[in-house]
């Protein structure tokens, strides 16, 4: 599937998890979380250092979510990304969206090896400037 078709397919998913969400409204992790919510997605916050974001639960990892998201949006540095990719693969999450600066070739390749559709692009740009 080409990048445009994959982007469209992922944006049609209803349930997302933002891994690396931040309580700081100035940080991309928070801006991505808010943008997805504003566009009507069911979004779960994932970050082991927070218990809540904007009054909603924040989960320590993907395994703790009350349901399996269709897309994981990565907002963590590549050195922490492998744990997330491996966990997403174990849970059978079908798609992973790497924000700029969150991926490296080995990480992207590992996601594909685990059977996930993987994309490298800014979700805010895709949603706000299609």
C-alpha positions as CSV (number, residue, x, y, z in Angstrom):
1,X,0.0,0.0,0.0
2,X,1.4,3.4,-0.9
3,X,1.8,6.1,1.7
4,X,-1.2,8.1,0.6
5,X,-3.5,5.1,0.8
6,X,-2.0,4.0,4.1
7,X,-2.5,7.5,5.6
8,X,-6.1,7.4,4.5
9,X,-6.7,3.9,5.9
10,X,-5.1,4.8,9.3
11,X,-7.1,8.1,9.5
12,X,-10.3,6.0,9.1
13,X,-9.5,4.1,12.3
14,X,-11.6,5.1,15.2
15,X,-9.4,4.1,18.2
16,X,-5.9,5.5,18.8
17,X,-3.3,5.4,21.6
18,X,-0.8,8.2,21.9
19,X,2.3,6.8,23.5
20,X,4.4,9.5,25.0
21,X,1.6,11.9,25.6
22,X,2.5,14.9,27.7
23,X,0.6,17.0,30.3
24,X,2.4,20.0,28.9
25,X,0.2,21.7,26.3
26,X,3.3,23.0,24.6
27,X,4.7,19.6,23.8
28,X,3.9,17.6,20.7
29,X,2.6,14.6,22.7
30,X,-0.1,16.8,24.2
31,X,-0.9,18.6,20.9
32,X,-1.2,15.3,19.0
33,X,-3.5,13.9,21.7
34,X,-5.7,17.0,21.6
35,X,-5.8,17.2,17.8
36,X,-7.0,13.5,17.6
37,X,-9.7,14.1,20.2
38,X,-10.8,17.3,18.4
39,X,-11.2,15.3,15.2
40,X,-13.5,12.9,16.9
41,X,-11.2,9.9,17.6
42,X,-11.4,7.8,20.7
43,X,-7.9,8.4,22.0
44,X,-6.0,6.8,24.9
45,X,-3.1,8.5,26.6
46,X,-0.1,6.3,27.4
47,X,2.8,7.5,29.5
48,X,3.9,5.8,32.7
49,X,4.8,9.1,34.4
50,X,1.2,10.5,34.4
51,X,-2.0,9.1,35.9
52,X,-4.3,11.5,34.0
53,X,-4.2,14.0,31.1
54,X,-6.9,16.7,31.1
55,X,-8.9,14.7,33.6
56,X,-8.9,11.5,31.6
57,X,-6.9,8.4,32.6
58,X,-3.4,8.0,31.4
59,X,-2.2,4.4,31.1
60,X,1.3,3.2,31.9
61,X,1.5,1.0,28.7
62,X,-0.5,-0.4,25.8
63,X,-1.3,-3.6,27.8
64,X,-3.2,-1.5,30.4
65,X,-5.6,0.0,27.9
66,X,-9.3,-1.0,28.3
67,X,-9.4,-1.9,24.6
68,X,-7.0,-2.6,21.8
69,X,-6.4,0.5,19.7
70,X,-6.4,0.3,15.9
71,X,-3.4,2.7,15.7
72,X,-0.6,3.5,18.0
73,X,0.8,7.0,17.5
74,X,4.5,7.1,18.7
75,X,5.7,10.3,20.3
76,X,8.7,8.8,22.1
77,X,12.4,8.8,21.1
78,X,13.7,5.9,19.0
79,X,15.7,4.4,21.9
80,X,12.5,3.9,23.8
81,X,10.5,2.9,20.8
82,X,11.5,-0.7,20.5
83,X,9.7,-1.7,23.7
84,X,6.5,0.0,22.4
85,X,6.8,-1.7,18.9
86,X,7.3,-5.1,20.5
87,X,4.4,-4.6,22.9
88,X,2.1,-3.4,20.1
89,X,3.1,-6.5,18.1
90,X,2.3,-8.9,21.0
91,X,-1.1,-7.2,21.4
92,X,-1.9,-7.5,17.7
93,X,-2.3,-3.8,17.1
94,X,-2.5,-3.5,13.3
95,X,-1.0,0.0,12.7
96,X,1.7,2.2,14.1
97,X,2.2,5.8,13.2
98,X,5.7,7.2,13.8
99,X,5.8,11.0,14.4
100,X,8.9,12.8,12.9
101,X,11.9,12.2,15.1
102,X,10.5,9.0,16.7
103,X,11.7,6.4,14.3
104,X,14.9,4.9,12.8
105,X,15.1,2.3,10.0
106,X,15.5,-0.7,12.3
107,X,12.4,0.3,14.4
108,X,10.3,0.8,11.3
109,X,11.5,-2.5,9.9
110,X,10.7,-4.3,13.2
111,X,7.1,-3.0,13.1
112,X,6.7,-4.4,9.6
113,X,8.2,-7.7,10.6
114,X,5.7,-7.9,13.4
115,X,2.9,-7.5,10.8
116,X,2.0,-3.9,11.5
117,X,1.3,-1.3,8.9
118,X,3.8,1.5,9.6
119,X,3.8,5.1,8.6
120,X,6.3,8.0,9.1
121,X,4.4,11.3,9.0
122,X,3.0,14.0,11.2
123,X,-0.6,13.1,12.1
124,X,-1.4,16.8,12.9
125,X,-0.3,17.7,9.3
126,X,-2.3,14.9,7.9
127,X,-5.5,15.9,9.8
128,X,-5.2,19.7,9.6
129,X,-3.7,20.0,6.0
130,X,-4.9,16.9,4.0
